[in-house]
Amino acid sequence: MAYAIDDSCIKCGACEAECPVGCISEAQSKYVIDASSCVECGACAAVCPVGAPNPEN
C-alpha cells in the first residue's frame, strides 16, 4: 500500500530528499506522493518531523 502525505505537512522537504525513487514532489499546500511510483519503503515517514506520510488505507 503506497504512502500518502496528510494535511499536517509543514513543507520542510525532508521526505522529498529521502525518497529513494523520487516519487515525492512539492505541491501548493504540501508535498505529495505519486502512489504509482511509491515502493512503500517508509523512508519518508521515518524522517518526517510531524508524521505526515502514512500508508494509504
Secondary structure in CASP SS format (residue, H / E / C, confidence):
PFRMAT SS
TARGET T0000
AUTHOR 0000-0000-0000
METHOD secondary structure of the structure
MODEL  1
M C 1.00
A C 1.00
Y E 1.00
A E 1.00
I E 1.00
D C 1.00
D C 1.00
S C 1.00
C C 1.00
I C 1.00
K C 1.00
C C 1.00
G C 1.00
A H 1.00
C H 1.00
E H 1.00
A H 1.00
E H 1.00
C C 1.00
P C 1.00
V C 1.00
G C 1.00
C C 1.00
I E 1.00
S E 1.00
E E 1.00
A C 1.00
Q C 1.00
S C 1.00
K C 1.00
Y E 1.00
V E 1.00
I E 1.00
D C 1.00
A C 1.00
S C 1.00
S C 1.00
C C 1.00
V C 1.00
E C 1.00
C C 1.00
G C 1.00
A H 1.00
C H 1.00
A H 1.00
A H 1.00
V H 1.00
C C 1.00
P C 1.00
V C 1.00
G C 1.00
A C 1.00
P E 1.00
N E 1.00
P E 1.00
E C 1.00
N C 1.00
END
